[in-house]
């Protein structure tokens, strides 16, 4: 069981000067896909960094499973916005590092790396270095590096933000396939509303800074009622009335935040 | 620019300089041979130093002696300097402990260590290695430290997230991450090694290129002075080129197309 729980979390930076997060209460159930959207600078990435153990709350607690987060670890794999692949390691070596750290035997490592490389469709690129790959390929390696650990929790920080539109769509469809086939607890940070609605079970909308949870939108029940899984392509899902309705609702909610920032 | 074209330009520059030299000294006599030697004088001095020897040893012996000391001093410097820089870059405690010492040691010109070195170790090799060490380990430490500090933070976080144990983290993340800066430090250390070696040999030595230069100055022998200088230039450049070759073989991942190799 690997739920993520934000329990009355506050986070300030600069010795209390900048209030980044205010009273965040958020429960992400085991194997649930939660997306967080919000205006830029609202602290959504900070939420992910707290769950990852890169930062710690100023007050309140962040729990994964039933224990408080005290440090980063392979049970909570992170996919970074800027990929963060080791430039001096090949594709296979990048994917393999976490398994080596867990002392997985060599033969098993090989099999799992090969499986992960196959999953992201990069067969034949095992020996390539990151700088020889396109941005989309690099991000797939970063995702494989996280997936290969078979983590209970997957933390994704705008993982498709740096990709071009076509690649992004392919990656989103791939992620949906992976997430449905092998569900994990996912915390997905994005500023893309459509992406959030397409991928997530629930979407949390944050206010502008200091970030609070403004509203949580249930997508899963709508998705299942309207059988989005029958749509092969993202654009078919996006054409559905139920999708448009949810998207517009979230847009409007975010727009209020943006307008608020201007006044 | 293609390598061939660059080589042609480089060689042309050198040939032009040589021609100017020849013109200014041998042909027009604008510069008197007592101040700066003619190419002929220099050649004679080079032959003399190579065949008969100068200052109790042939040019080859002087060169080998200097090369040996540079290699030893440089090796000691980087064996101490790079780990120290890694330690300071990865541990705040080490940084807090060592930084004040550095602040104090850095302003001392390396050559100011020469008297103490001679007092401790006499005119032998050890004194020179000590002086080279004091000059050359500083750039290694500083650049390694800076290199560690400027590793992309997401890379460090990725390594921690993947549960990388400390020694593997240093060996597979910190060292390669800092490698370009480490090599910058090594290059500066190598330069410092040559500079201080020649200076140290000038002050007191029984062999070596600095010793040869010192004797040639006492003998008022411009041709030999130039031979010594050219030898330092050539072997300084050769060792730097060797280090560059090692760097290109090692740090293969930062080079991109269009960047000068």
Interface residues (C-beta under 8 A of the other chain):
Chain A: X52 X54 X71 X72 X73 X74 X76 X77 X78 X80 X82 X84 X85 X86 X87 X88 X89 X97 X98 X100 X101 X102 X129 X130 X131 X145 X149
Chain B: X152 X154 X155 X157 X158 X159 X160 X161 X162 X163 X164 X165 X168 X172 X173 X176 X177 X179 X252 X253 X254 X256
